[in-house]
Amino acid sequence: MPVKVTLHQYSANEIKVYTNKCTSVKEESYLKYLKSKSSELTDLLELFIEGGNPREEILKCKIDVIQYRFKPKITEAARLLKNTQKRFEYNLKRSTN
């Protein structure tokens, strides 16, 4: 049987601290995912280049395309994570006062 959780005993800032921490964990894992996916694809193409592939120029262009696609997403995810962490710290200070 599900347990009903009531948040009436917590202040608004304490609830925001909890929400911000949950959001921070999600955003951090998404940022790690984006970085690892970009790195994995780039490393794989570099592995093919090192093997003496005759299509080396095409592969280098594909690396540039991968970096072009992932860089804005990684930058945005890092920005969101930084903002969430600032909100977390702000609400934490307000909830302890």
C-alpha positions in Angstrom: 0.0 0.0 0.0 1.5 3.4 -1.0 2.5 5.7 1.8 1.0 9.2 1.5 3.7 11.8 2.1 2.5 15.2 3.4 4.9 18.2 3.1 3.0 20.4 5.5 5.7 20.1 8.1 8.3 21.7 5.8 8.8 25.3 4.9 8.6 26.4 1.3 12.4 26.9 1.1 12.9 23.4 2.5 10.7 22.0 -0.3 12.7 24.0 -2.8 15.9 22.6 -1.5 14.6 19.1 -2.0 13.3 19.9 -5.5 16.6 21.6 -6.5 18.7 18.7 -5.3 16.6 16.2 -7.3 16.9 18.5 -10.4 20.6 18.8 -9.8 21.1 15.1 -9.8 19.1 14.6 -13.0 21.0 17.4 -14.7 24.3 16.1 -13.6 23.6 12.7 -14.9 22.4 14.2 -18.2 25.6 16.2 -18.5 27.8 13.2 -17.8 25.8 11.2 -20.5 26.3 13.9 -23.1 30.0 14.2 -22.4 30.5 10.4 -22.4 28.5 10.0 -25.6 30.4 12.7 -27.4 33.7 11.3 -26.2 32.8 7.7 -27.2 31.9 8.7 -30.7 34.9 10.9 -31.2 37.2 8.2 -29.8 35.7 5.6 -32.1 36.3 7.8 -35.2 39.8 8.6 -34.0 40.5 4.8 -33.7 39.5 4.4 -37.3 41.7 7.3 -38.3 44.7 5.7 -36.5 44.2 2.5 -38.3 45.2 4.1 -41.6 41.7 4.5 -43.1 41.8 5.9 -46.6 38.7 8.1 -45.8 40.6 10.0 -43.1 39.4 13.4 -44.3 35.8 12.3 -44.2 36.2 10.9 -40.7 37.8 14.1 -39.5 34.8 16.0 -40.9 32.5 13.7 -39.0 34.4 14.4 -35.8 33.9 18.1 -36.4 30.2 17.5 -36.9 29.9 15.5 -33.7 31.6 18.2 -31.8 29.4 20.8 -33.5 26.3 19.0 -32.5 27.3 18.1 -28.9 29.0 21.3 -27.8 25.9 23.5 -27.5 24.0 20.7 -25.7 26.9 20.2 -23.3 27.2 24.0 -22.7 23.5 24.4 -22.1 23.4 21.4 -19.7 26.4 22.7 -17.8 24.7 26.1 -17.5 21.5 24.6 -16.2 23.4 22.6 -13.7 25.3 25.6 -12.4 22.1 27.6 -12.1 20.4 24.8 -10.3 23.3 24.5 -7.8 23.1 28.2 -7.2 19.4 28.0 -6.5 20.0 25.0 -4.2 22.6 26.9 -2.2 20.4 30.0 -2.0 17.4 28.1 -0.8 19.5 26.1 1.6 20.7 29.3 3.3 17.2 30.6 3.5 15.8 27.4 5.0 18.4 27.3 7.7 17.8 30.9 8.9 
